[in-house]
């Protein structure tokens, strides 16, 4: 379908973008890579009256170490994340997003601001102790990953705020694993699991597991984490803990899979991701 009529502006500064967004009201939308918004517009599931394109705004691209973590500009493309192996599980997840065309246009900021629980990066942000920085007419603030995702396609970013950067912890001391199940490589994940593990003296000093598409927001598999933290990691302990991966979740049934099948996938993929993170696969 053809999108409904809309106005378009590409400001040269962040301040101008914020001003345009505020002036356009609730019907104005930001355009980053466009791979989340434009498909909705073509189906007329979204009909913004104004698109504010961020492509000319300087300072929103690139990833660099800062204060013991990583600062990533909101307009950083998925392909750039994929190529940066120092980003660990974030790079791995970014490399599984759709296809090269999408990865070379889609951005980390756009993906997170869209708030789709089937996207790859939101759950990674959760386990990486991540946060986003947003700026609007009322100033600048930081939003922790646990507070960012409110519901399906709903975040705590205000209508007049622009996501400018993403911050994640440096997980260089962690082993990581990422497992994703979909029908085609370019499809959204039916279910995906990301896991990071830090070992000390033969035991898991820290274990973090994130779940994709197992609810209306990305989730942490806290039962699995608690079962393994402080324990030696082997095939048996991981298999037993992974059986708890679906606890406390509410996976949405759809045309691809029932809720029960998604729960099964979560257990299987959790086991595989943890084995990968622990160096057992």
C-alpha positions as CSV (number, residue, x, y, z in Angstrom):
1,X,0.0,0.0,0.0
2,X,0.9,3.7,-0.3
3,X,1.4,5.6,2.9
4,X,-0.9,8.4,3.8
5,X,0.3,11.9,2.9
6,X,2.8,13.5,5.3
7,X,5.2,16.4,5.6
8,X,9.0,15.8,5.8
9,X,11.9,17.7,7.3
10,X,15.6,16.9,7.8
11,X,17.0,19.3,10.4
12,X,20.7,20.1,10.6
13,X,20.9,20.2,14.4
14,X,19.5,18.2,17.3
15,X,17.9,21.4,18.7
16,X,16.0,21.9,15.4
17,X,14.9,18.3,15.4
18,X,13.5,18.6,18.9
19,X,11.7,21.9,18.0
20,X,10.2,20.3,14.9
21,X,9.1,17.2,16.8
22,X,7.4,19.4,19.5
23,X,5.8,21.6,16.9
24,X,4.4,18.6,15.1
25,X,2.6,17.3,18.1
26,X,1.7,13.7,18.8
27,X,1.4,13.0,15.0
28,X,5.0,13.8,14.4
29,X,7.5,10.9,14.2
30,X,11.3,10.6,14.1
31,X,12.9,8.8,11.2
32,X,16.2,7.1,11.8
33,X,16.8,4.1,9.5
34,X,13.2,3.7,8.8
35,X,13.0,-0.1,8.9
36,X,10.5,-0.1,11.8
37,X,8.4,2.9,10.9
38,X,8.1,2.8,7.1
39,X,6.6,-0.7,6.9
40,X,3.9,0.4,9.4
41,X,3.3,3.5,7.3
42,X,2.9,1.4,4.1
43,X,0.3,-0.7,5.8
44,X,-1.3,2.5,7.2
45,X,-0.9,1.1,10.7
46,X,1.0,4.4,11.4
47,X,0.0,7.7,9.7
48,X,2.3,10.5,11.0
49,X,1.6,13.9,9.7
50,X,5.3,14.9,9.9
51,X,8.5,12.9,9.6
52,X,11.6,14.4,11.2
53,X,14.6,12.8,9.6
54,X,17.7,12.6,11.8
55,X,20.2,11.8,9.0
56,X,21.8,15.2,9.0
57,X,22.1,15.7,12.7
58,X,25.8,15.4,13.7
59,X,27.2,13.5,16.7
60,X,24.7,10.6,16.7
61,X,26.9,7.9,15.1
62,X,29.7,5.7,16.3
63,X,30.7,3.5,19.3
64,X,33.5,4.3,21.7
65,X,34.6,3.2,25.2
66,X,33.8,5.7,27.9
67,X,33.8,5.5,31.7
68,X,34.3,1.7,31.8
69,X,31.5,1.0,29.3
70,X,30.4,1.7,25.7
71,X,28.8,4.9,24.4
72,X,26.9,4.2,21.1
73,X,25.3,6.9,19.1
74,X,21.6,6.4,18.4
75,X,22.1,6.5,14.6
76,X,24.8,3.8,14.6
77,X,23.8,1.2,12.0
78,X,23.4,-2.5,12.9
79,X,26.1,-3.4,10.4
80,X,28.6,-1.2,12.3
81,X,27.7,-3.0,15.6
82,X,28.1,-6.3,13.9
83,X,31.6,-5.5,12.7
84,X,32.8,-4.4,16.2
85,X,33.7,-7.7,17.9
86,X,34.6,-5.9,21.1
87,X,30.9,-5.4,21.7
88,X,30.5,-9.1,22.3
89,X,26.9,-10.3,22.6
90,X,25.6,-7.0,21.1
91,X,27.7,-7.5,18.0
92,X,26.5,-11.1,17.7
93,X,22.8,-10.1,18.0
94,X,23.2,-7.2,15.6
95,X,24.6,-9.6,13.0
96,X,21.4,-11.8,13.1
97,X,19.1,-8.9,12.3
98,X,17.2,-9.5,9.1
99,X,19.5,-9.2,6.1
100,X,22.5,-7.0,5.0
101,X,20.2,-4.4,3.4
102,X,18.4,-3.9,6.7
103,X,21.5,-4.0,8.8
104,X,23.1,-1.3,6.7
105,X,20.1,1.0,7.2
106,X,18.6,0.1,10.5
107,X,19.9,1.9,13.7
108,X,20.3,0.8,17.3
109,X,18.4,3.9,18.5
110,X,15.4,3.3,16.1
111,X,15.2,-0.3,17.1
112,X,15.1,0.4,20.8
113,X,12.8,3.4,20.6
114,X,10.3,1.3,18.5
115,X,9.9,-1.1,21.5
116,X,9.1,-4.3,19.6
117,X,9.6,-7.2,22.0
118,X,10.5,-9.4,18.9
119,X,13.5,-7.2,18.1
120,X,17.0,-8.6,18.8
121,X,18.6,-5.6,20.7
122,X,16.1,-4.8,23.5
123,X,16.9,-8.0,25.5
124,X,20.6,-7.5,25.0
125,X,20.3,-4.0,26.4
126,X,18.7,-5.5,29.5
127,X,21.5,-8.0,30.3
128,X,24.2,-5.4,29.5
129,X,22.9,-3.1,32.3
130,X,22.2,-0.6,29.5
131,X,20.5,2.7,29.4
132,X,19.5,5.3,26.8
133,X,19.9,9.1,26.8
134,X,17.1,11.2,25.5
135,X,16.8,14.9,25.0
136,X,13.7,17.0,24.6
137,X,12.3,20.4,25.2
138,X,12.5,19.8,28.9
139,X,16.2,18.9,28.9
140,X,18.2,15.6,28.9
141,X,17.7,12.5,31.0
142,X,18.8,8.9,31.2
143,X,16.4,5.9,31.1
144,X,17.6,2.5,32.4
145,X,16.8,-0.5,30.2
146,X,14.4,-1.9,32.8
147,X,12.4,1.3,32.8
148,X,12.5,1.9,29.0
149,X,10.1,-0.8,27.8
150,X,6.6,-0.3,29.0
151,X,4.4,-2.5,26.9
152,X,4.1,-3.8,23.3
153,X,5.5,-1.0,21.0
154,X,5.4,1.4,24.0
155,X,8.4,3.0,25.7
156,X,8.9,5.6,28.3
157,X,10.4,8.1,25.8
158,X,8.1,11.2,25.6
159,X,6.7,12.2,22.3
160,X,8.9,15.3,22.1
161,X,12.1,13.5,23.1
162,X,14.9,12.2,20.8
163,X,17.0,9.2,21.8
164,X,20.6,10.4,21.3
165,X,22.8,7.6,22.7
166,X,22.9,4.1,24.1
167,X,25.2,3.1,27.0
168,X,26.1,-0.5,27.8
169,X,28.5,-2.1,30.3
170,X,31.8,-3.4,29.0
171,X,31.3,-7.2,29.2
172,X,34.7,-8.1,28.0
173,X,35.3,-10.5,30.9
174,X,32.1,-12.4,30.1
175,X,31.5,-15.3,27.8
176,X,28.4,-14.8,25.7
177,X,25.9,-16.8,23.6
178,X,23.1,-15.8,21.3
179,X,20.5,-18.2,20.0
180,X,17.6,-17.2,17.8
181,X,14.8,-19.2,16.1
182,X,12.9,-18.0,13.1
183,X,11.5,-19.4,9.9
184,X,13.6,-17.3,7.6
185,X,16.8,-15.4,8.4
186,X,15.1,-12.1,7.6
187,X,12.1,-12.7,9.9
188,X,11.6,-11.5,13.4
189,X,12.6,-13.9,16.1
190,X,9.9,-16.4,17.2
191,X,12.1,-16.6,20.3
192,X,15.6,-15.5,21.0
193,X,17.8,-15.9,24.0
194,X,21.0,-14.0,24.9
195,X,23.3,-15.0,27.7
196,X,26.5,-13.8,29.4
197,X,28.5,-15.6,32.0
198,X,31.5,-14.5,34.1
199,X,33.4,-17.3,35.8
200,X,35.5,-17.1,39.0
201,X,37.3,-20.1,40.5
202,X,35.3,-22.6,38.5
203,X,31.9,-21.2,39.4
204,X,29.5,-18.7,37.7
205,X,30.1,-15.4,39.6
206,X,27.5,-13.7,37.4
207,X,24.9,-15.1,34.9
208,X,22.5,-12.9,32.9
209,X,19.9,-14.3,30.5
210,X,17.6,-12.1,28.3
211,X,14.5,-13.3,26.5
212,X,13.1,-12.0,23.2
213,X,9.4,-12.3,22.2
214,X,8.4,-14.0,25.4
215,X,6.1,-11.2,26.5
216,X,5.0,-7.7,25.6
217,X,8.4,-6.5,26.6
218,X,11.9,-8.0,26.7
219,X,12.5,-10.0,29.8
220,X,15.2,-11.4,32.1
221,X,15.1,-15.1,32.9
222,X,15.7,-14.5,36.6
223,X,14.9,-18.1,37.7
224,X,17.6,-19.4,35.4
225,X,20.1,-16.7,36.6
226,X,19.4,-17.5,40.3
227,X,19.7,-21.2,39.7
228,X,23.2,-20.9,38.2
229,X,24.8,-18.0,40.0
230,X,27.6,-19.3,42.2
231,X,27.4,-22.8,40.7
232,X,29.8,-24.7,38.4
233,X,28.6,-24.7,34.9
234,X,28.4,-28.0,33.1
235,X,25.9,-29.7,30.7
236,X,23.7,-31.0,33.6
237,X,23.5,-27.8,35.6
238,X,22.7,-25.7,32.6
239,X,20.1,-28.2,31.3
240,X,18.3,-28.2,34.7
241,X,18.4,-24.4,35.0
242,X,17.2,-23.9,31.4
243,X,14.0,-25.8,32.2
244,X,13.0,-22.7,34.1
245,X,13.5,-20.3,31.2
246,X,9.8,-19.7,30.5
247,X,8.8,-19.1,34.2
248,X,7.0,-15.8,34.6
249,X,6.6,-15.2,30.9
250,X,3.6,-14.7,28.7
251,X,4.6,-15.4,25.1
252,X,2.2,-14.1,22.5
253,X,0.7,-16.8,20.2
254,X,0.7,-15.9,16.5
255,X,0.6,-17.5,13.1
256,X,4.1,-18.9,13.5
257,X,3.9,-20.5,16.9
258,X,1.6,-21.2,19.8
259,X,2.5,-19.9,23.3
260,X,3.3,-23.4,24.4
261,X,5.8,-23.9,21.5
262,X,7.5,-20.5,22.3
263,X,7.9,-21.7,25.9
264,X,9.5,-24.8,24.6
265,X,11.8,-22.8,22.3
266,X,12.8,-20.6,25.3
267,X,14.0,-23.6,27.2
268,X,15.9,-25.1,24.3
269,X,17.5,-21.9,23.2
270,X,18.4,-20.9,26.8
271,X,20.3,-24.2,27.2
272,X,22.2,-23.6,23.9
273,X,23.0,-19.9,24.7
274,X,24.3,-20.8,28.1
275,X,26.4,-23.7,26.8
276,X,27.8,-21.3,24.2
277,X,28.5,-18.6,26.8
278,X,30.2,-21.2,29.1
279,X,32.4,-22.5,26.3
280,X,30.7,-25.9,26.3
281,X,29.6,-25.9,22.6
